[in-house]
């Protein structure tokens, strides 16, 4: 099972009710960030995840999930490293933390 599918399943189970953020396009960005893999270009996924992060009412485990998804979709290792490390700071679910550590290992040098 891919990281994106696994993370999406865990989001529904553990994280969905944890944060309220509101702006025009929220539903579309949420759908694109969490379910856009294979349906839209990765650049569009990265932009949707970025808007979710930037418009978050606070940084918490849900925002950490968006950082992880952005790192999966992005091709820039330096940005992915930062996102993976930010996800590790925010996530509280052990399974998500495990996947974020994998993202960190794949993208961070040293």
Secondary structure, 3 states (H helix, E strand, C coil): CCHHHHHHHHHHHHHHHHCCCCCCCHHHHHHHHHHCECCECHHHHHHHHHHHHHCCCCCCHHHHHHHHHHHHHCCCHHHHHHHHHHHHHHCCCHHHHHHHHHHHHHHCCC
